[in-house]
Amino acid sequence: MTAPERTDAEISRRGGGGPDDVLSDAEVARIQRRTVRILVLAQVVGGVGVGSSLAVSGLLAEDLSGSQTWSGFAVTAITLGAGLFALPLARVADVRGRRMALSLGWSAATVGALGVILAAVLGWFPLLLAALVVFGAGSAANLQSRYAAADLADDRTRARSLAVVVWSTTLGAVVGPNLNTPGAAVGRTLALPELAGPYVFSAVAFAGGGAIMWVLLRPDPLLTSRRMASAASAGGPGPEAGASAARPKQAGSLRSSWRVVRASRPAMLALASVVLGHAVMVSVMAMTPVHMKHHGANLTIVGLTISLHIVGMYAFSPLVGWAADTVGRIPVIAVGQVVLLAAVLVAGLSGSTVPVTMTGLLLLGLGWSCSMVAGSSLLAESVPAAERPRVQGASDLLMNLFGAAGGAVAGSVLDVAGYGGLNAAAGLIVLPVFAVVAGYAAGRARRPAA
C-alpha cells in the first residue's frame, strides 16, 4: 500500500534524517517544481533592482568623482560586493539553508541601494563605493539562486533547472535599465539627483525579493536534499547524526574548497569557464555606457543597449541549459568562448555606431550565458554533494573578484587604449579557457588507451 503524499508544510516541519524523511519521487518532483517557481518569482522581482543599476552606476560614479577613470570602479564595487558576500551567504546556506541565505542577501542589497541614494544626495564618492559594495549582495543572491534550483534536480535535468532560474532574471533585468528615464523623474519628484532615481526602484525590488524568499521558500531545497541523503545513506539516524553526515565541518572553507576543485579536472574546467567568462563580460560591460555617452548617446539609448546585453545573458539560458543537458556541458562551454571572442571583436570595432555596439553587447551576454550555465552545472556534478555549497560559494567569490579586477582596470584601459583596446584586452582572458578545454579533451582521449 502506497503511503499518502505529505504536504510541503509537513515536510518542512520535520527535523530530517529519519526513515520517515525519505521522500517519494512524486514528492521530490513537487517540491522541485515549487522551488523553481518561487525562485523564478524572486528573480523577476529582484532582477529589476540589479538591472536598474547597470546603466547608471558608472555614470553616477563619474558624476560624483569627476573622472572617467573612477567611473569603472562603480561596477567594480558591485562586483566586489557580490564576491565578498558569496562565501558568507554560502556558509549561511550550509548551516541554515538556502531560504535564510537568499533572504539575507536581498535584504543587505536593500540597505546598499538606500546607501547609494544617500551618497548621491551628499555628493560623497567614497560613500557611493561603500554602498555599492553592499548593493552587490543582490548580485550574490541572484547568482546563488541558480544553485538552489539544482539542489533537488538530477543529473539529467540539472542544467535546465538551473537555466530556468537564470532565464527568469530576464524580465526584471531587461525592464530595470529602461527605468532610467522614469527613475530620473522619480528622483526629481523626491528632490533627489536624477541618477539616484533608479536606485529607488532597486531598493523596492530587493526588499520584495527578500520577502518572497523568506515567506515562500518552504521546504528549503538544500536542507530537504540533505535530509533525504542522510536517511537513505545512514538508514535513518537521528537529526543530529543526519546533519553531521550530510554536512562536513567548516574549517578552512576556501582552502578546502580549492582542494576539492583541484582534485577534479571537470571541476577545474567548470571553475575556469565561470570565473574567466564573468571577467570578460564585466570588463567590457562596465565601460560601454561611458563609451556610448562620450559618443553622444543619451540615457535611453544606453539603457536599451544594456537591456539587449541582459537579454543575451538571460533570455537564451533555457536553450543553453537544454544544450548542456543534451549535447554536454563541455561543448557548450567551448561554444561560449567562441561567442565571447566574437563579441569583443564586434564591440571593439563598433566605434560610435550604436547598432554595432548593441550587437557586440548582445553577443557578450550570450557568451556569458553559455559559460555560466554549462560551467555551473558541470561544477555542481563534479564535486561531492556535501561539498557543493562551499565550493559554489568559493566559485562565486573568485568569479566576482576576477570581475571586480576587470572592472577596476577597465576605466584606465579605456583612457589609454580606447574602447577597441579594452575589448582586445578582454579577448585575451578567453584564451586560458580554450587551453583548459583542450587539456581536458586530450586527457579524455588518452584515458581509454591507458
HELIX and SHEET records of a PDB file:
HELIX    1   1 ASP A    8  ARG A   13  1                                   6    
HELIX    2   2 PRO A   19  ASP A   21  5                                   3    
HELIX    3   3 ASP A   25  LEU A   54  1                                  30    
HELIX    4   4 SER A   57  SER A   65  1                                   9    
HELIX    5   5 GLN A   68  ARG A   96  1                                  29    
HELIX    6   6 ARG A   98  LEU A  122  1                                  25    
HELIX    7   7 PHE A  125  PHE A  135  1                                  11    
HELIX    8   8 ALA A  137  ALA A  148  1                                  12    
HELIX    9   9 ARG A  158  VAL A  175  1                                  18    
HELIX   10  10 GLY A  176  LEU A  179  5                                   4    
HELIX   11  11 ASN A  180  THR A  189  1                                  10    
HELIX   12  12 GLU A  194  ALA A  196  5                                   3    
HELIX   13  13 GLY A  197  LEU A  216  1                                  20    
HELIX   14  14 PRO A  221  ALA A  234  1                                  14    
HELIX   15  15 PRO A  239  ALA A  246  1                                   8    
HELIX   16  16 SER A  253  ARG A  262  1                                  10    
HELIX   17  17 ARG A  265  HIS A  294  1                                  30    
HELIX   18  18 LEU A  299  ILE A  310  1                                  12    
HELIX   19  19 VAL A  311  ALA A  315  3                                   5    
HELIX   20  20 SER A  317  THR A  326  1                                  10    
HELIX   21  21 ARG A  329  GLY A  348  1                                  20    
HELIX   22  22 VAL A  354  SER A  382  1                                  29    
HELIX   23  23 ALA A  385  GLU A  387  5                                   3    
HELIX   24  24 ARG A  388  ARG A  446  1                                  59    
HELIX   25  25 ARG A  447  ALA A  449  5                                   3    
END                                                                             
